Amino acid sequence: MMSGGRHAVARALAALGVSCALFIVAPTLARAEPRDPAAAEALFDEARQLMKDGRYARACGLFEASQRLDPGVGTLLNLGDCLETLGRFASAWARFREAASAALSAGQTEREQIARGRAATLEGKLARLVVRVPEGAVEPQLVKDGVPMDRAAWGSAVPLDPGEHALEATAPGKKTWRRTIDVPKAAGVVTIDVPPLEDAAPPQPPPPAPLTVAPLSAAPPASRPREEGRGLGVQRGVAIGTGSVGAIALFLAGGFALSARSVYSDARSHCTSAGCDPDGVRLGHDAGVSADVATVSVIVGGVALAAATVLWLTAK
């Protein structure tokens, strides 16, 4: 019973593992489903006819489009054959190897052997590119034919189709380095050493704005001499201010005088022939203070008004 129980547990775990694997792989499989098999088939047939007519460049483009719409081992084999005919040995080699992997996954043993044999035949025709970057320098970003090169590919012999290829190295704060590589049709290795990038020149300040010269016009009329007597002048302004102070002082004097008189009357109501009570003494004191302030205000007001009069009369 214990052995049977262990086998049951093992089978359950295996089933669970398969379910998890299907759950993980299912989104990928869904994305890999053909998007338009009918269009892919039409493009494939047209590409086959173009190859018979010798129009290989157009045929290769249609095979690539058909592979995107409906991936298949047969399409990859035809695409590899088309690219090899054009002399693009590296691209053809990559397509044959891709076809071999796809055939292995699909259980198509015969097609796998055909694809691997075609790829092996091309091995001796491949031209390879080695890009070396100096150590210790600022690590650049390499772009080959508009596609960024993976860091792992630096220093490795990577198959490349014959013809001209553009290589570019960039880094922040550095000048961009560019090189056109001419890969020969014969098999061999082309080695490119990327030099240390030079520092970029600092940004130049914008040029100054051009001076705009206004056209000459008739001379402006001569200004007339300032007419004297316009306005009040500084001295008369001071006279007005001084007179205002004097008027305020006299107004306050009148107010304090009335207050002193009222308070003094209240103080007398708290006093007798014998003397004044505390409230009477306090009120009498307040009345005296108000009277003193009124006196000082009268003096200040009178002096201010007199000064204002003098300033006004003596001003130009």
Phi and psi in degrees as a GROMACS rama.xvg file:
@    title "Ramachandran Plot"
@    xaxis  label "Phi"
@    yaxis  label "Psi"
@TYPE xy
-67.1682  -38.9752  MET-2
-64.6747  -41.86  SER-3
-63.0904  -37.0899  GLY-4
-65.0372  -40.5415  GLY-5
-63.4249  -40.9251  ARG-6
-63.5481  -37.1321  HIS-7
-64.6714  -42.2829  ALA-8
-63.354  -41.866  VAL-9
-61.9623  -43.74  ALA-10
-62.6739  -38.3562  ARG-11
-64.943  -43.0146  ALA-12
-65.4883  -38.2771  LEU-13
-64.2834  -42.4018  ALA-14
-62.7775  -39.445  ALA-15
-64.6043  -39.2764  LEU-16
-63.9484  -42.6501  GLY-17
-62.5908  -40.5968  VAL-18
-62.9971  -42.971  SER-19
-64.1348  -41.4061  CYS-20
-62.1763  -42.8264  ALA-21
-64.0801  -36.4318  LEU-22
-65.0797  -37.8169  PHE-23
-74.7626  -40.4896  ILE-24
-80.5627  -22.1305  VAL-25
-55.14  -45.8289  ALA-26
-59.7384  -37.9308  PRO-27
-66.3232  -41.9957  THR-28
-63.3987  -37.5723  LEU-29
-64.3343  -38.2209  ALA-30
-71.3461  -27.481  ARG-31
-85.3263  -2.12723  ALA-32
-63.1422  148.094  GLU-33
-57.79  138.701  PRO-34
-91.5505  -35.1915  ARG-35
-153.809  77.2709  ASP-36
-63.1705  -32.6459  PRO-37
-64.371  -46.957  ALA-38
-65.2638  -38.2224  ALA-39
-62.0998  -41.3732  ALA-40
-65.4861  -39.7915  GLU-41
-65.1068  -42.9971  ALA-42
-64.6727  -38.6258  LEU-43
-61.6364  -46.5725  PHE-44
-63.1339  -41.8143  ASP-45
-65.1033  -39.2988  GLU-46
-64.2106  -39.1656  ALA-47
-61.8334  -40.4202  ARG-48
-67.1178  -39.4025  GLN-49
-63.9718  -36.9657  LEU-50
-64.31  -39.0562  MET-51
-62.7991  -32.3641  LYS-52
-84.3405  -2.10117  ASP-53
83.0888  11.0404  GLY-54
-95.6937  74.1168  ARG-55
-73.8468  -35.6037  TYR-56
-62.1016  -45.8721  ALA-57
-67.186  -37.7929  ARG-58
-64.663  -42.5539  ALA-59
-61.5014  -39.9228  CYS-60
-62.7664  -38.5635  GLY-61
-71.6134  -36.4441  LEU-62
-62.3455  -41.3382  PHE-63
-62.9436  -42.5465  GLU-64
-65.0971  -40.0131  ALA-65
-64.3131  -38.3001  SER-66
-65.435  -36.0742  GLN-67
-66.9149  -38.7469  ARG-68
-77.8397  -32.2375  LEU-69
-154.088  87.2918  ASP-70
-57.9208  138.732  PRO-71
-159.191  151.744  GLY-72
-65.2571  -41.8984  VAL-73
-61.5902  -40.241  GLY-74
-65.0058  -40.2966  THR-75
-63.951  -40.5813  LEU-76
-64.1248  -43.1006  LEU-77
-66.3077  -38.5531  ASN-78
-65.0639  -43.0754  LEU-79
-61.1049  -41.9981  GLY-80
-63.0627  -40.905  ASP-81
-65.0466  -44.422  CYS-82
-66.0039  -37.3513  LEU-83
-63.8126  -37.9605  GLU-84
-63.6582  -35.1985  THR-85
-76.5983  -5.97375  LEU-86
86.4109  8.51807  GLY-87
-89.9318  73.777  ARG-88
-66.3034  -37.9605  PHE-89
-65.439  -43.9514  ALA-90
-65.8556  -39.863  SER-91
-65.1261  -42.7097  ALA-92
-58.1749  -42.6336  TRP-93
-66.3852  -38.3758  ALA-94
-68.8773  -37.8372  ARG-95
-66.1719  -39.9484  PHE-96
-67.1056  -37.8895  ARG-97
-64.4259  -38.5927  GLU-98
-65.8646  -38.5691  ALA-99
-63.5006  -41.5818  ALA-100
-65.951  -41.4501  SER-101
-66.4724  -37.9478  ALA-102
-68.0713  -38.0553  ALA-103
-62.0772  -42.756  LEU-104
-65.7129  -33.1434  SER-105
-87.7388  -1.84515  ALA-106
74.7951  21.7673  GLY-107
-95.7802  83.434  GLN-108
-63.0339  -42.0962  THR-109
-63.6253  -45.8166  GLU-110
-65.7206  -35.7185  ARG-111
-60.7334  -44.4132  GLU-112
-65.8155  -39.1135  GLN-113
-62.0404  -46.8597  ILE-114
-63.9265  -42.5968  ALA-115
-67.0251  -36.5501  ARG-116
-65.8035  -40.7201  GLY-117
-64.8479  -40.9814  ARG-118
-64.6001  -40.3597  ALA-119
-65.0845  -35.7235  ALA-120
-64.0767  -34.4208  THR-121
-79.6221  -13.509  LEU-122
-55.0307  -41.123  GLU-123
-76.2642  -6.68285  GLY-124
-103.725  -3.0729  LYS-125
-77.9265  134.317  LEU-126
-94.2469  140.047  ALA-127
-125.456  149.603  ARG-128
-116.78  131.255  LEU-129
-117.207  120.062  VAL-130
-109.039  118.971  VAL-131
-110.87  134.549  ARG-132
-113.798  132.534  VAL-133
-64.6683  141.936  PRO-134
-80.4901  150.376  GLU-135
84.958  -13.639  GLY-136
-89.1374  172.069  ALA-137
-63.4639  125.599  VAL-138
-71.7312  119.204  GLU-139
-87.2485  175.604  PRO-140
-105.716  123.205  GLN-141
-99.1979  136.48  LEU-142
-129.485  122.828  VAL-143
-114.649  119.985  LYS-144
54.1993  38.585  ASP-145
82.058  1.45386  GLY-146
-117.154  126.968  VAL-147
-60.0922  137.431  PRO-148
-87.1443  133.014  MET-149
-67.169  142.439  ASP-150
-59.4184  -32.1666  ARG-151
-67.9867  -21.2213  ALA-152
-83.9297  -9.09455  ALA-153
-66.5735  133.925  TRP-154
81.691  -4.00733  GLY-155
-102.05  151.118  SER-156
-82.0354  103.97  ALA-157
-102.853  126.837  VAL-158
-59.2378  140.515  PRO-159
-143.906  141.026  LEU-160
-66.5248  147.929  ASP-161
-63.5113  153.924  PRO-162
120.906  -171.321  GLY-163
-86.8031  138.242  GLU-164
-135.81  144.712  HIS-165
-100.898  131.318  ALA-166
-121.906  134.76  LEU-167
-137.863  138.354  GLU-168
-124.988  129.238  ALA-169
-132.801  156.189  THR-170
-160.717  149.548  ALA-171
-59.514  133.446  PRO-172
75.6338  9.44357  GLY-173
-122.029  157.158  LYS-174
-73.2454  145.152  LYS-175
-75.9656  132.038  THR-176
-103.935  131.653  TRP-177
-129.296  147.812  ARG-178
-151.101  135.587  ARG-179
-98.3383  124.7  THR-180
-106.833  127.749  ILE-181
-103.711  102.645  ASP-182
-87.1734  123.873  VAL-183
-73.3745  163.33  PRO-184
-75.5507  -25.2875  LYS-185
-74.9626  155.409  ALA-186
-67.5256  146.458  ALA-187
162.485  -176.699  GLY-188
-123.076  127.353  VAL-189
-105.975  122.682  VAL-190
-109.482  128.601  THR-191
-120.647  125.289  ILE-192
-100.511  117.996  ASP-193
-80.9237  119.669  VAL-194
-73.7483  162.249  PRO-195
-58.8657  132.953  PRO-196
-72.269  139.441  LEU-197
-79.3038  153.538  GLU-198
-67.1214  140.126  ASP-199
-76.0232  146.875  ALA-200
-67.1634  142.682  ALA-201
-62.8565  149.535  PRO-202
-62.0059  135.4  PRO-203
-79.4694  140.689  GLN-204
-66.2627  150.211  PRO-205
-63.5087  145.345  PRO-206
-64.9007  149.372  PRO-207
-64.2904  148.95  PRO-208
-65.8572  137.889  ALA-209
-64.4345  144.02  PRO-210
-74.747  134.337  LEU-211
-101.368  115.469  THR-212
-96.8556  120.131  VAL-213
-71.7436  143.08  ALA-214
-64.8913  147.958  PRO-215
-66.1794  138.795  LEU-216
-130.834  177.159  SER-217
-60.2945  141.864  ALA-218
-61.6653  139.848  ALA-219
-66.1178  149.397  PRO-220
-61.7142  142.665  PRO-221
-61.902  136.257  ALA-222
-70.1403  138.663  SER-223
-76.8163  145.538  ARG-224
-58.2728  142.509  PRO-225
-61.424  127.524  ARG-226
-73.1809  122.266  GLU-227
-74.8714  154.241  GLU-228
94.0641  -9.7235  GLY-229
-75.6429  133.311  ARG-230
83.7011  176.039  GLY-231
-84.6887  -27.4644  LEU-232
85.2511  163.445  GLY-233
-67.2349  -45.0133  VAL-234
-64.5877  -40.728  GLN-235
-70.7479  -29.8839  ARG-236
-63.3879  -40.8823  GLY-237
-64.8716  -36.8134  VAL-238
-63.4584  -41.8867  ALA-239
-63.7492  -42.9095  ILE-240
-63.137  -43.1503  GLY-241
-65.262  -41.4894  THR-242
-62.8997  -36.9742  GLY-243
-64.4555  -41.0783  SER-244
-61.2275  -43.2633  VAL-245
-62.3725  -42.2601  GLY-246
-63.9525  -40.0052  ALA-247
-64.8945  -41.0412  ILE-248
-62.4857  -41.8366  ALA-249
-67.5416  -36.603  LEU-250
-62.5084  -43.1643  PHE-251
-65.5817  -37.0223  LEU-252
-59.87  -42.2444  ALA-253
-63.4605  -41.3748  GLY-254
-63.311  -46.3939  GLY-255
-65.6327  -34.6561  PHE-256
-64.1831  -43.7824  ALA-257
-64.3884  -39.0834  LEU-258
-64.4426  -40.6161  SER-259
-64.3965  -39.7426  ALA-260
-65.8063  -40.9977  ARG-261
-67.0426  -43.9913  SER-262
-66.3669  -37.6185  VAL-263
-64.5955  -36.371  TYR-264
-64.6488  -39.5706  SER-265
-65.4586  -35.5566  ASP-266
-67.1302  -35.9761  ALA-267
-66.5933  -25.6812  ARG-268
-72.0977  -15.2834  SER-269
-100.755  9.02489  HIS-270
-119.767  148.103  CYS-271
-127.751  -176.992  THR-272
-64.6607  -22.6672  SER-273
-84.1889  -15.6404  ALA-274
140.786  -174.473  GLY-275
-114.181  143.911  CYS-276
-75.8833  175.293  ASP-277
-56.4211  -41.8409  PRO-278
-62.105  -38.8524  ASP-279
-65.3423  -39.4529  GLY-280
-63.3185  -43.6017  VAL-281
-64.9087  -46.0868  ARG-282
-63.1681  -36.9322  LEU-283
-65.2767  -37.8256  GLY-284
-64.4858  -42.9373  HIS-285
-63.3989  -38.8772  ASP-286
-63.6891  -36.9015  ALA-287
-67.0384  -38.9665  GLY-288
-64.4846  -44.7449  VAL-289
-61.3585  -38.8592  SER-290
-65.4604  -39.5224  ALA-291
-64.6701  -42.6639  ASP-292
-63.6547  -39.7133  VAL-293
-61.6484  -39.8899  ALA-294
-64.2233  -46.5564  THR-295
-63.0321  -40.4667  VAL-296
-62.8329  -38.0279  SER-297
-62.7217  -42.0501  VAL-298
-65.6431  -46.7924  ILE-299
-62.8352  -42.9741  VAL-300
-62.9235  -41.1313  GLY-301
-65.7364  -42.7931  GLY-302
-64.161  -42.362  VAL-303
-63.9538  -41.5848  ALA-304
-66.1551  -37.2258  LEU-305
-65.4875  -43.1103  ALA-306
-64.7756  -40.7546  ALA-307
-62.053  -39.1341  ALA-308
-63.361  -43.7922  THR-309
-64.2668  -44.7657  VAL-310
-61.9916  -41.4867  LEU-311
-64.2032  -44.4993  TRP-312
-74.149  -27.5685  LEU-313
-93.0196  -4.08506  THR-314
-73.4461  147.862  ALA-315
